[in-house]
Every structure is written in structure tokens, then in C-alpha cells.
Amino acid sequence: MKAVVLSDWGGAENFTVQDIPTPAIKPDEVLVKVKAFGVNPADFKTRSGAAPYSKDYSHPIVLGWDMAGEVVEAGTDVTTFKPGDAVYGMVNFPKPGQAYAEYVAAPAAHLALKPATLSFEEAAAAPLAVLTAWQALTEHGQLKAGENVLIQAASGGVGHLGVQLAKALGAYVIGTASGKNEAFVRSLGADAFIDYTQTSVEESVSDIDLVFDTAGADTIMASAKVLKPNGRLISIAYGAMDKVLAVRPDIRAERILVHTSGDDLRTINEFIDADKLKISVSEVLPASQIADAHQKLESRRTTGKIVLTFS
């Protein structure tokens, strides 16, 4: 099979498309013929060697976790999927998922059936980002209907899903992004919008119940300042939570790392089937342009998700 192989830590120039053996599956795994695979900021952080879980990798390595495709073989212990099923998922995160490939050996527990309303490209764009947003808002943020939620970087890969999920869960949603993305963020269901290039968050809102910070370490302190007492700050950015709590000891601040879950994806499928959650794919590229995809991600100016295919 063809796969995108990383030869060493560093830049995206270390990627090449190569022919490697098709993986064998374990009893609890399925072999998936990949129709499309997604990329995330976690991918370029891993590629550079900066991610804390990079130590689990050795070169040459096939990166990637997000994929969608068709089951071609099921392990002897698998009862949930059969050949021909269309599936999607985040495979083995944060250990090597090896999703930048034509075939992936995936634990059945990490997958869900692909919603019929999603294309393979849309499904491949979803898992890591939508699981991150779902787990941040529900498992960690304990969001309740009627609460005020601020989504930092609301037009991004994770943020645009967070806006929709928070709205579907009954929250009043405020999104931040640059002004050019206001129409997009409002189209997702945001009740209010802040153009961070024109005004600061602290000047715009206060008494927020929950902040979901997807933007980066430089926004964490501002996110903390707008929370009401006993408010919750959930961040996926690397930042010093001890400094945040020194300024706001009256809030709960937590940095989270997404975990793989086919069960969570099945719950999320209910929102997709009810037309309450749409996946925004900004671009579909051939696998040979993986370096371009990483460079675009690193610019942090993408709207929605980038997806690649081998076809």
C-alpha cells in the first residue's frame, strides 16, 4: 500500500509517499481501506518532535489519527463491524495511529459507523476535533443548558465544532475570530461575535460560565479574566494553568487532552443525523501534498479542516 512516511523529526520536507506493507490486524481490530484522512495541529507538533507523546514514536513512522473508509476485514473478536461498513474514527491517539495510509489497522472500539449524511472527506475531518470539542464541553466543562459559553478561535477546526455543539446543548454561545470570519461563525449558530483584532475579549464580555479556549497560550489569561466566580476554563493549548489560578483562584482551570472513543462518536452521530452539526472542510488535497497541508495548518489561518486522499 501507499503511505506518507516521516523519516525524521523536523519540517514537512521529511515526508515522502512510499510503498510499505499493508498492516495485519489483531483479533480486536478491523482493516479499513482509507477513503480520506485528516490532519490536525497535533500532527505537526508530533512531526516536529515537540509533542510530549513524540517519545512513543520511532522513525521511519506513518503519522495521523483521523480517517474514514470502508472495512475490508474484521478481526475474530469484532462483532460491531463487518466488511463493507463505512466507518470513521480517531485511531490510537496519542500513540501512533498510522492513518496517513491507504489501509489502517484500527481497534474496533475506536470507530463508529459513518453517518450517511457525511461524505468520507467530511467524516475524515471530524474525529479528533469533534471529540475534543465534545469532551471539553461535556466531560470536562459540564456544560448546562442556559449557560454562557465563550469559544476562543471559533472559526478553527475545533472551534467551529465547539460552537455548534454548545448551541445544540442549549448554551448562549459567543465566538471569537478575526472579522473576516464573522459570517461563518454566526452561520454556525453563535449568538454573539467578537473580532479579536478590533477589541479585547475582556472589554467585550464578562460573567461567562464556561470558556473553551482553542486558540493558544496567549489567550488563556484573558479567558480566565472574563469568567464569573466558580466558572470553568477548559483549554487545549499549552499554557501555565498555575499562573491562571494565581490570578483567578475562584475558578476551575484545566488543560485537556482528547481521548479516543467510538462511544462518544456514536453520541455525536445523533447531532449530525439531526442536522445540528456540520463539518467544515476547507480543502481536499492529494496525499502527495501533505507538506502543504502541514504548512497551512501551522499558519493557523485555516477555516475548518484540511483533508487528504490517495485517489
C-alpha positions as CSV (number, residue, x, y, z in Angstrom):
1,M,0.0,0.0,0.0
2,K,1.0,3.6,-0.3
3,A,1.6,5.7,2.8
4,V,3.1,9.0,3.8
5,V,6.3,8.2,5.7
6,L,8.1,10.6,8.0
7,S,11.9,10.0,8.0
8,D,12.9,12.2,11.0
9,W,11.7,14.9,13.3
10,G,11.7,18.4,11.8
11,G,10.0,20.1,8.9
12,A,7.4,18.8,6.5
13,E,10.1,18.2,3.9
14,N,10.8,15.0,5.8
15,F,7.6,13.5,4.4
16,T,7.6,11.1,1.4
17,V,5.0,8.9,-0.2
18,Q,6.3,5.3,-0.2
19,D,5.1,1.7,-0.8
20,I,5.0,-0.2,2.5
21,P,3.4,-3.5,3.6
22,T,-0.3,-3.5,4.4
23,P,-0.8,-3.9,8.1
24,A,-2.1,-7.2,9.7
25,I,-4.9,-6.9,12.1
26,K,-5.3,-8.2,15.7
27,P,-8.4,-10.0,16.9
28,D,-10.0,-6.8,18.2
29,E,-9.2,-4.7,15.1
30,V,-10.6,-4.1,11.6
31,L,-8.7,-3.3,8.5
32,V,-10.0,-0.2,6.9
33,K,-9.4,0.9,3.3
34,V,-9.0,4.6,3.8
35,K,-11.0,6.9,1.6
36,A,-9.7,10.1,3.2
37,F,-7.6,11.2,6.2
38,G,-7.5,14.4,8.2
39,V,-4.7,16.5,9.7
40,N,-4.7,18.4,12.9
41,P,-2.3,20.7,14.8
42,A,-1.3,17.7,16.9
43,D,0.1,16.2,13.7
44,F,2.6,19.0,13.0
45,K,3.5,19.1,16.7
46,T,4.3,15.4,16.6
47,R,6.1,15.7,13.3
48,S,8.4,18.4,14.8
49,G,9.1,16.3,17.9
50,A,7.5,18.9,20.2
51,A,4.6,16.9,21.3
52,P,5.0,15.2,24.7
53,Y,3.9,11.9,23.2
54,S,6.6,12.1,20.4
55,K,8.7,9.8,22.6
56,D,6.4,6.9,21.7
57,Y,7.4,7.1,18.1
58,S,10.5,5.9,16.2
59,H,11.5,6.6,12.6
60,P,10.5,5.9,9.9
61,I,6.9,6.4,11.0
62,V,3.5,6.9,9.5
63,L,1.7,9.7,11.3
64,G,-2.0,10.5,11.5
65,W,-5.1,9.6,13.6
66,D,-8.2,10.8,11.7
67,M,-9.5,8.7,8.9
68,A,-12.7,7.5,7.2
69,G,-13.1,4.5,4.9
70,E,-14.6,1.0,4.4
71,V,-14.0,-2.1,6.4
72,V,-12.4,-4.8,4.3
73,E,-11.6,-7.3,7.1
74,A,-12.7,-7.8,10.7
75,G,-10.8,-9.5,13.5
76,T,-12.1,-12.6,15.1
77,D,-13.2,-10.8,18.3
78,V,-15.0,-8.0,16.4
79,T,-18.8,-8.1,16.5
80,T,-19.6,-4.4,15.8
81,F,-18.4,-4.1,12.2
82,K,-18.3,-6.2,9.1
83,P,-16.7,-5.9,5.7
84,G,-18.4,-3.2,3.6
85,D,-19.3,-1.0,6.6
86,A,-18.4,2.7,6.2
87,V,-16.6,3.9,9.3
88,Y,-14.6,6.8,10.8
89,G,-12.6,7.4,13.8
90,M,-9.5,8.7,15.6
91,V,-7.2,5.7,15.8
92,N,-4.9,5.0,18.9
93,F,-4.4,8.7,19.9
94,P,-1.9,9.8,21.2
95,K,0.1,6.6,20.2
96,P,0.9,6.1,16.6
97,G,-2.4,5.8,14.6
98,Q,-0.7,5.4,11.2
99,A,-3.7,7.0,9.4
100,Y,-1.7,8.6,6.5
101,A,-2.0,5.4,4.6
102,E,-4.2,3.5,2.1
103,Y,-5.1,0.9,4.8
104,V,-5.3,1.2,8.6
105,A,-5.5,-1.4,11.3
106,A,-7.9,0.1,13.8
107,P,-9.2,-1.1,17.1
108,A,-13.0,-1.6,16.6
109,A,-13.6,0.4,19.9
110,H,-12.1,3.5,18.3
111,L,-14.5,3.6,15.4
112,A,-18.2,4.4,14.7
113,L,-20.3,4.0,11.6
114,K,-20.0,6.9,9.3
115,P,-23.2,9.0,9.2
116,A,-24.9,8.6,5.8
117,T,-25.2,12.4,5.5
118,L,-21.4,12.9,5.7
119,S,-19.0,12.3,2.8
120,F,-15.9,10.4,3.5
121,E,-13.9,13.6,3.3
122,E,-16.2,15.3,5.9
123,A,-16.0,12.2,8.2
124,A,-12.2,12.1,8.0
125,A,-12.1,15.8,9.0
126,A,-14.2,15.2,12.2
127,P,-12.9,12.7,14.8
128,L,-10.1,14.4,16.7
129,A,-11.6,17.8,16.5
130,V,-15.2,16.8,17.3
131,L,-14.1,14.5,20.1
132,T,-12.0,17.3,21.6
133,A,-15.0,19.8,21.5
134,W,-17.4,17.2,22.8
135,Q,-15.2,16.1,25.7
136,A,-14.2,19.7,26.6
137,L,-17.8,20.9,26.8
138,T,-19.4,17.9,28.4
139,E,-17.0,15.6,30.2
140,H,-14.7,18.4,31.5
141,G,-16.8,21.6,31.1
142,Q,-20.0,20.0,32.4
143,L,-22.0,22.5,30.2
144,K,-25.6,23.0,31.2
145,A,-28.4,24.5,29.0
146,G,-28.8,28.2,29.5
147,E,-25.2,28.9,30.4
148,N,-23.0,31.5,28.7
149,V,-20.1,29.9,26.7
150,L,-17.2,31.7,25.1
151,I,-15.4,29.7,22.3
152,Q,-11.9,31.1,21.5
153,A,-10.9,30.7,17.9
154,A,-14.4,29.8,16.9
155,S,-13.7,29.5,13.2
156,G,-11.0,26.9,13.5
157,G,-11.0,23.1,13.2
158,V,-12.0,22.5,16.8
159,G,-13.7,25.8,17.5
160,H,-16.3,25.6,14.7
161,L,-17.5,22.3,16.1
162,G,-17.5,23.6,19.6
163,V,-19.8,26.5,18.6
164,Q,-22.3,24.1,17.1
165,L,-22.2,21.5,19.9
166,A,-22.5,24.2,22.6
167,K,-25.5,25.7,20.8
168,A,-27.1,22.2,20.4
169,L,-26.7,21.7,24.1
170,G,-28.7,24.8,24.8
171,A,-26.0,27.4,25.6
172,Y,-25.7,31.1,24.7
173,V,-22.6,31.0,22.5
174,I,-20.1,33.8,22.0
175,G,-17.3,33.1,19.4
176,T,-14.1,34.9,18.8
177,A,-12.2,35.1,15.5
178,S,-10.9,37.7,13.0
179,G,-13.6,39.9,11.4
180,K,-13.4,38.2,8.0
181,N,-14.8,35.0,9.7
182,E,-17.8,36.6,11.4
183,A,-20.3,35.5,8.9
184,F,-19.0,31.9,9.1
185,V,-19.1,31.8,12.9
186,R,-22.6,33.3,13.1
187,S,-23.7,30.7,10.5
188,L,-22.7,28.0,12.9
189,G,-25.2,29.4,15.4
190,A,-23.1,31.8,17.5
191,D,-25.3,34.3,19.4
192,A,-22.6,36.9,19.6
193,F,-19.2,37.5,17.9
194,I,-16.0,39.2,19.0
195,D,-13.4,40.3,16.4
196,Y,-10.3,39.9,18.5
197,T,-8.3,42.1,16.0
198,Q,-10.5,45.1,16.9
199,T,-11.4,44.6,20.6
200,S,-10.2,42.6,23.5
201,V,-12.3,39.8,25.0
202,E,-12.0,41.4,28.4
203,E,-13.6,44.6,27.1
204,S,-16.4,42.8,25.4
205,V,-17.8,40.2,27.8
206,S,-17.9,39.2,31.5
207,D,-19.7,36.8,33.8
208,I,-19.0,33.8,31.5
209,D,-19.9,30.4,32.8
210,L,-17.5,28.4,30.6
211,V,-14.7,29.3,28.3
212,F,-13.4,26.7,25.8
213,D,-10.0,28.0,24.7
214,T,-8.7,26.5,21.5
215,A,-6.6,29.5,20.4
216,G,-3.3,29.2,22.2
217,A,-1.4,30.1,25.3
218,D,-1.6,33.8,24.8
219,T,-5.4,33.8,25.2
220,I,-5.6,31.8,28.4
221,M,-5.2,34.6,30.8
222,A,-7.8,36.7,29.0
223,S,-10.1,33.7,29.0
224,A,-9.8,33.4,32.8
225,K,-10.5,37.1,33.4
226,V,-13.9,37.0,31.8
227,L,-15.2,34.1,33.9
228,K,-17.7,34.5,36.7
229,P,-16.7,33.1,40.1
230,N,-16.7,29.3,40.0
231,G,-16.6,29.5,36.2
232,R,-14.7,26.9,34.2
233,L,-11.8,27.3,31.8
234,I,-11.1,24.3,29.5
235,S,-8.1,24.7,27.3
236,I,-6.4,22.5,24.7
237,A,-3.5,25.0,24.5
238,Y,-0.1,24.6,26.2
239,G,-0.2,27.2,29.0
240,A,0.7,27.8,32.6
241,M,-2.5,27.0,34.5
242,D,-0.8,27.7,37.8
243,K,-0.4,31.3,36.7
244,V,-4.0,31.5,35.7
245,L,-5.1,30.1,39.1
246,A,-2.9,32.6,40.9
247,V,-4.8,35.4,39.3
248,R,-8.2,33.7,39.5
249,P,-8.2,31.2,42.4
250,D,-12.0,31.2,42.3
251,I,-12.3,29.4,39.0
252,R,-11.6,25.9,37.8
253,A,-9.0,25.8,35.0
254,E,-8.0,22.6,33.2
255,R,-5.9,21.7,30.2
256,I,-7.2,18.6,28.5
257,L,-6.0,16.0,26.0
258,V,-8.6,14.3,23.9
259,H,-9.1,10.5,24.2
260,T,-10.3,8.2,21.6
261,S,-13.9,6.8,21.9
262,G,-16.1,5.1,19.5
263,D,-18.9,5.5,22.0
264,D,-18.6,9.3,22.0
265,L,-18.6,9.3,18.2
266,R,-21.9,7.4,18.2
267,T,-23.4,10.0,20.5
268,I,-22.1,12.8,18.3
269,N,-23.6,11.0,15.3
270,E,-27.0,11.8,16.8
271,F,-26.3,15.5,16.4
272,I,-25.1,15.0,12.9
273,D,-28.2,13.0,11.9
274,A,-30.4,15.7,13.5
275,D,-28.6,18.3,11.3
276,K,-27.3,20.1,14.3
277,L,-23.6,19.6,13.5
278,K,-21.9,20.2,10.2
279,I,-18.2,19.5,9.4
280,S,-16.5,22.3,7.5
281,V,-13.8,21.0,5.1
282,S,-11.8,23.9,3.8
283,E,-9.7,21.9,1.3
284,V,-9.2,18.4,0.0
285,L,-5.7,17.7,-1.2
286,P,-3.9,14.7,-2.7
287,A,-1.7,12.8,-0.2
288,S,1.4,13.9,-2.1
289,Q,0.7,17.5,-0.9
290,I,1.0,16.5,2.8
291,A,3.7,19.1,3.3
292,D,1.4,21.8,2.0
293,A,-1.3,20.7,4.4
294,H,1.0,20.8,7.4
295,Q,2.3,24.3,6.4
296,K,-1.2,25.6,6.0
297,L,-2.1,24.3,9.4
298,E,1.0,25.8,11.0
299,S,0.0,29.2,9.6
300,R,-3.1,29.0,12.0
301,R,-5.2,30.8,9.4
302,T,-7.2,27.9,8.1
303,T,-11.0,27.9,8.5
304,G,-12.5,24.4,9.0
305,K,-10.4,21.3,8.3
306,I,-7.9,20.1,5.7
307,V,-8.4,16.5,4.3
308,L,-6.2,14.4,2.0
309,T,-6.8,11.4,-0.2
310,F,-4.7,8.9,-2.1
311,S,-7.1,8.8,-5.1
